[in-house]
Amino acid sequence: MPAKTRVNGSSEVLHLAVAQRLRALIVEGGIAPGQKLNERELAERLQVSRTPLREALKLLTAEGLVEHLPNRGAIALQLSADDVAHAFEVMAALEGLSGELACARISDEELAELQALNFEMRAHHARRDLPAYYRLNARIHRAINRAARNPVLSEVYDRLNARLQALRFSSNFDTDKWDAAVRDHDAMIEALLARDGQRLRRILVAHMQHKLDVVLAHLNRTAEAAGVATGASRPLPEAVASTAEGSAKRRATAGRRPRLVRGGPRAAPRHG
């Protein structure tokens, strides 16, 4: 059994460090969706004992990144296309509300910090350093949410966002769409600087809707590849089909200003 690792001279916070490493493995693809989380193998891989590992797994279970299934034990979260579509629909509304409130409540110091984060994120994008880019990307979205000064909103946002992190990370591998996402972030900063809450809401909602299109296309390609490999014929999931139809409509109106329909996160994205 590996010796217990200590963090800053204390084992009390070890499970938090283990959770952080496990979270990164799940989000960045080191652990595949649906993969069984064998305690012995993970303990050896992370060089920790099973006690902090179990505490870390409990924490990630509470976050929604780990599931416990009958007769299978703990596995990395695996979402269906419909699960993803429903989650992103809610996430778009949360992001939009966060942006609108942030424009009214953000401090000048927070604005300067967000500008610096965006500049640093752009540098990682230029180097095509996806893991570093994604960490900055996540910090920016979280900072906008925190600037909204609404703890209930932040609690709901964090819980749902944890379930979507791995999909948001993997979907950035497409270069053109990654470039478009960076342009979205520039527009977000501009709206924040202008304190234009309605504009930032539209940008964030469109950004999340486009991200949904990208994620579902990625999931569909993965499913098709698996179907070819196994000789199985897989129908297009309902959520993918409906999103593909929505994408065609949005492409037809790509030159128009994004429009938010009151009562739900339905907007035509201008950016990728």
Sequence and secondary structure as in RCSB ss.txt:
>XXXX:A:sequence
MPAKTRVNGSSEVLHLAVAQRLRALIVEGGIAPGQKLNERELAERLQVSRTPLREALKLLTAEGLVEHLPNRGAI
ALQLSADDVAHAFEVMAALEGLSGELACARISDEELAELQALNFEMRAHHARRDLPAYYRLNARIHRAINRAARN
PVLSEVYDRLNARLQALRFSSNFDTDKWDAAVRDHDAMIEALLARDGQRLRRILVAHMQHKLDVVLAHLNRTAEA
AGVATGASRPLPEAVASTAEGSAKRRATAGRRPRLVRGGPRAAPRHG
>XXXX:A:secstr
      BTTBSTTHHHHHHHHHHHHHHTTSS TT B  HHHHHHHHT  HHHHHHHHHHHHHHTSEEEETTTEEE
E    HHHHHHHHHHHHHHHHHHHHHHHHH  HHHHHHHHHHHHHHHHHHHTT HHHHHHHHHHHHHHHHHHT  
HHHHHHHHHHHHHHHHHHHHGGGSHHHHHHHHHHHHHHHHHHHHT HHHHHHHHHHHHHHHHHHHHHHHHHHHHH
HHHHHT      HHHHHHHHHHHHHHHTTTS     TTS     S  
